[in-house]
Amino acid sequence: MLDLHTLLEKSLEQIGYELVDLEISGRGKLIRLFIDKPGGVNIDDCALVSEQVSNLLAVEHDVDYDRLEVSSPGLDRILKKESDFTRFAGNRVQLKVRVPVDGRKNFTGILRGVDKDMVQLETEAGLQGFAMSNIDKARLSPEF
């Protein structure tokens, strides 16, 4: 069985991009990639990655899709990997946990990094630690 995420992640790393997120919908007919690179992503980056991925998927016979979309992760970028939580330390973040912590599932605060598999978040209640395994969703939450 083809692991599409791993295939795309390795391919994109070779040309200097990070696969931030992969969404497959419509019974696999739509593949949506969110990419990033140092300094950010522009339309030319999306076009380059779209062409690269189209060529890659044409070679992989196990991948059947109708539409491919490539875009930047946006200002409210999703955070998934431990390296994301380290890279974006100091930024405002929204977290949703799987199992409630202090009777709550949603938290907003300043990300302080990761320590021993615990995401550190400065909230109105002070510094709180959240197990990586308990984080359902996390994304940047910029203030305007």
C-alpha positions in Angstrom: 0.0 0.0 0.0 1.3 3.4 -1.0 1.8 5.9 1.8 1.0 9.1 -0.1 1.9 11.4 2.8 5.4 9.9 3.1 5.9 9.9 -0.6 4.9 13.6 -1.0 6.9 14.7 2.1 10.1 13.1 0.8 9.6 14.5 -2.7 8.9 18.0 -1.5 11.8 18.0 0.9 14.2 17.3 -2.0 13.1 20.5 -3.7 13.2 22.6 -0.5 9.5 22.6 0.6 7.8 21.3 3.7 4.5 19.4 3.5 2.5 21.0 6.2 -0.7 19.1 5.7 -2.4 16.7 3.2 -6.1 16.5 2.7 -7.8 13.8 0.6 -11.5 14.2 0.0 -14.2 13.2 -2.4 -13.3 9.5 -2.2 -9.7 10.4 -3.0 -10.6 12.4 -6.1 -9.3 15.7 -4.6 -5.8 16.0 -3.2 -5.0 19.2 -1.3 -1.5 20.0 -0.2 -0.4 22.8 2.1 3.3 23.7 1.7 5.8 26.0 3.3 9.4 27.0 3.0 11.6 29.5 4.9 10.5 33.0 3.9 7.0 31.8 3.0 5.3 30.5 -0.2 4.0 32.5 -3.2 2.0 31.5 -6.3 5.1 30.5 -8.2 6.0 28.0 -5.5 2.5 26.5 -5.6 2.8 26.2 -9.4 6.2 24.5 -9.2 5.0 22.1 -6.5 1.8 21.3 -8.4 3.8 20.4 -11.5 6.3 18.3 -9.5 3.5 16.4 -7.6 1.5 15.9 -10.8 4.5 14.3 -12.5 5.2 12.2 -9.4 1.7 10.9 -9.2 1.6 10.2 -12.9 4.5 7.7 -12.2 2.8 6.2 -9.2 0.1 3.9 -10.6 -1.7 3.5 -7.2 -2.7 7.1 -7.1 -6.0 8.0 -8.8 -7.3 11.5 -8.5 -9.1 14.2 -10.5 -7.9 17.4 -8.9 -4.8 18.6 -7.2 -4.7 21.8 -5.2 -1.5 23.3 -3.7 -1.5 26.3 -1.4 0.3 28.0 1.5 -0.8 27.0 5.0 -2.0 30.6 5.7 -1.6 32.8 8.7 -3.5 30.3 10.8 -1.2 27.5 9.9 -1.8 24.1 11.4 0.8 22.8 13.8 1.3 19.0 13.8 4.9 18.0 14.3 7.1 18.6 17.3 9.3 20.7 15.1 6.3 23.0 14.4 5.8 23.7 18.1 9.5 24.5 18.4 9.7 26.7 15.3 6.6 28.8 16.2 7.5 29.3 19.9 6.5 32.9 20.9 3.5 32.9 18.6 -0.2 33.0 19.7 -1.8 29.5 19.3 -5.2 27.8 19.7 -5.1 24.3 20.9 -7.9 21.7 21.1 -7.3 18.6 23.2 -8.8 15.2 22.9 -9.3 14.6 26.6 -10.3 17.7 28.7 -7.7 19.4 30.8 -9.1 21.2 33.9 -12.6 20.6 32.4 -11.7 22.3 29.1 -10.9 21.2 25.6 -10.0 24.6 24.0 -7.0 26.8 25.0 -5.4 29.9 23.5 -2.1 31.3 24.6 1.5 32.0 23.7 3.4 28.9 22.6 6.6 28.4 24.6 7.9 25.3 22.9 8.1 21.6 23.6 9.7 20.0 26.6 9.8 16.2 27.0 6.8 15.6 24.6 4.8 18.3 26.4 3.7 21.4 24.5 4.2 24.4 26.7 1.5 27.1 26.4 1.3 30.4 28.4 -2.4 30.9 29.1 -4.4 33.2 31.3 -4.0 30.5 34.0 -0.2 30.6 33.6 2.2 28.1 31.9 0.4 24.8 31.1 1.8 21.6 29.6 -0.2 19.5 27.1 0.9 16.0 26.0 1.5 15.9 22.3 -0.6 12.7 22.2 -3.6 14.7 23.7 -3.5 17.5 21.1 -6.4 17.1 18.6 -5.7 20.3 16.7 -3.3 23.2 17.0 -3.0 26.2 14.8 -1.4 29.6 14.9 -3.9 32.3 15.9 -2.5 35.7 14.8 -3.9 38.9 16.2 -4.7 41.8 13.9 
